[in-house]
Amino acid sequence: MDRAPRLLDVLRERLRLRRASERTAEAYEGWVRRFVRFHGRRHPRTMGEREVTAFLSHLATARRVSASTQNQALSALLFLYRDVLGSPFGWLDGLVRAKRGHRRPTVLSREEAQRVLAEMEGVPRLIALLLYGSGLRISEACALRVKDVDFDRREILVRQGKGGRDRLTVLPALLDEALRAQIERVRAWHLREVAVGRGHVFISEDPGGPVLTLQADAGGDGRFEHMMGDTLDVPEGSRVTVRVQYRGLAGKKVRLLRGREVVEEVVADTEELTRELALAVDGPGYLRAEVRGTRGRPERGEVVHAMTNPLYIRPRQA
């Protein structure tokens, strides 16, 4: 007998069909989890306008979040009730979004911007120049690929920008030399990585591609409350149980990594795979998962999917 799909699995599927970005999906899942925890792990179907309003009020009064953060939480809950649960209740339309304050931004003059950039160096300065000269967002500058920089036409192709759209922007002549030098440094680094069996690259998730989720049980009571993007404070020397769930992975190699250390590696023989293992907390580190390989030859494949928002384990003195 097939079990009913879990709520968060349905939420992810709906977001994938809407072609929502990875960050939006992670944010929405996080807000749904926090909403459920806030109300004692009640199922959202048993809750309504009163519970949603109480949660949003808690964010504003107790957590003192900004209006934009409160509105993001509201958007996540609206998506949950309308698109996942198919709620017919009219109260969804009556929920009021927080009003943002209207403040005049502080705009630097050209001379002030040049003085700020002059104090920077290395890769941070190059990223700042891309933001200032090409109009890239931080995430777009960090994800820029060599193939998307056209030195001859002085163009940069931004892939999967806001709203999932590609766009062209200018490549200032000032950045020509710095970008070429950075490409050569990265090329040499990449060749060294490939020589020792690495050389990974993150490729944006396709709506039909693999899905990774990670949860952690710090109390040993079977309650996996911590997830991707959280910081887990636990006593040094204790053990944390981690659950990693993979979907759409038949014929691929999956890895759980702590920093650069491979904690577990297995070739999936089914489309869905759930692994649980206990980790000793002997130092700080990021916990993440990645998918490698192609069907039939997983040992030869490159990274085809990786977590963009790992779980950070931070030990404290007992």
Summary of the structure (lengths in Angstrom):
residues: 318
radius of gyration: 22.4
end to end distance: 45.9
largest distance: 69.1
contacts: 849
relative contact order: 0.09
helix: 40%
strand: 24%
